[in-house]
Amino acid sequence: MTNPQKLAILVGGGPAPGINSVISAATIRARLQGIEVLGIRNGFSELMQGRLDCARSLDIDEVSRIHFLGGTCLGTSRANPTKQSGHLDQVVKSLHELGVGQLITIGGDDTAFAAMKVAERAAAALRVVHVPKTIDNDLALPSHIDTFGFQTARHLGVALVKNLMVDAQSAGRWYFVVAMGRKAGHLALGIAKASGATLAVIPEEFAGGKATLDKIADILTGAIVKRASGGRVDGVAILAEGLAESIPEAELDRLGAIERDEHDHIRISEIDLGRGIKKVVQDRVTGLGLKITITAKDIGYELRCADPIPYDIEYTRDLGYCAAKFLIEGGANAMVTLQGGQFVPVPFSSMLDPATGRTRVRTVDIGSTRYAIARRYMVRLRRDDFDNPQKLARLAQAAGLSPADFRQRFGYVVEDELPALTLMRRE
C-alpha cells in the first residue's frame, strides 16, 4: 500500500564510494511507487537550523546515472543533532514541515546514532532506516559483511601503495603511509595485506587498544632494523589513523595540537600522525647508526570520493532499493543489511553498546586466522626472533648492539603477539 507521505534522503559523515548509487536506487524505487522523494542538502546541518530550502525534489531522470559517480550529489556534513535537545526537536519539526514521513539516512556509526535519536524523538510521525556507509568498515555488521565503500577504498589504496612500494625500492627509502580508520584498522590492514606492504600497525594489536607513542615508534624501528639485517633499506608501513586515539592525550602534543569535532572526536586529520611518528623513528634509527630515509604520506581523502568499483555499485544499488522498499512496506527504525544475498533489517535497538549507550563499533579480530596470516607476512619483530640466537645476533648486528642490549631495547614490542600466531608458523 502506497504511503502518501514524502520520503527524504540525507547523508552524514565523510564521503564514501557508492553514496550516489544508494541515492539513485532508493529514489527510483520510491518514485516508481508514486512517492515523492526529497534530497536533503548537507546532512542534518540545515534541518537543525530550520532551513527548509535545504530540500529539493529528486526524480528518476536526475538520478538514473549517478551510480557511477563518487562523492555525493546531496553533500554531507558531520553536524550532530544529538548534542542539544533543541536541535533534535528542530530536525523533527523541519521534516514535519516538509511533509516527510519516511527518512533514509546514509552514514557511519555517528550518523546511525543520530538517526536513532531522531526516530525516537519523532515517534510514530517518522519512520527511519539507515544505510551503513564508511570506508573504515567499522559498523557493527556481521563479521563477513563489509560496509559499502570499503572495497573501493581498499582497491584504490592498494594501487597507490603498490606505486609507493616500487618507488621505495627504486629510491631506497621507507614510506610511512597513514590510512583512514578512526576506531578500527580494517582499511589499513586490508591495504597492507592485499598490496604486500612491509607491515601494518593498527590500534587493535595493543592491549585495550592503547599504545604509547614510544612503542609504536619502536615497532617501526624494529621493522626497519629487521629489514636492514636482510640487506634492504626500503619498506612501506601502513599506519591506521586511529593510532592517534590509542596514544594517551598527554603524549599527543609530540605530534601536534589537538582539535575536536562535533561528535567530540579528536580531529585526527589535524594531527600530523605520519610526520610525527616519522620524526621519532628517524631519530631512533639514526641513533642506531642506520642511514635510512623516511617519507610520510597520507592516503585518506584520495579514497573517499573515488568512483565506486562494480562491487560497491551493485552492493549499494541493492542497499538503496531495500531501504526504500522497507519503508514503503511499513518498516521502521532499522539498519539495512544484505546477508547471504537476502535483505535483513537490523533493529536500531540491537546496535547500541550497553556500556557506552552509543552505536557499537566493529574492530579487527586479532584472534582470527585472517589477521594471523596478515601478521605472518609482515616484516616486523616477532617473538621467535628473540628465541632464535642466530636471528637475534643478526638483528643486533644490524642495530649496532649486543644481543643482550638488543633484547633489552626491543624485546617488549613483541609482548602483545598472540599465541595463535605461533600456530601459523611452519619453520
Protein Blocks (a to p, Z undefined) as FASTA:
>chain_A
ZZfbdcddddehjddehjlmmmmmmmmmmmmnopacdddehijllmmnopaklpccddfk
lmmmmmmpgcjfkbpafbdfklpmklmmmmmmmmmmnopabdcddddfklmmmmmmmmmm
nmmmbccddddddfklpaccdfklccehjlmmmmmmmmmmmmmmmmmmmnopadddddeh
fkbcklmmmmmmmnopabdcdfklpghhiacfklmmmmmmmmmmmmmmnopabdcddddf
klmmmpcfklmmmnoccdddfkopacfklpcfklmmmmmmmmmmmmnopacddddddfkk
mmmmgccdfklmmmmmmmmmmmmmmmmnopahiadddeehiacdddfklmpcfklopacd
ddddfkbmklmmmmmmpccddfklmmpmklmmmmmmmnopafklmmmmmmmmmmmpcfkl
mmmpcZZ
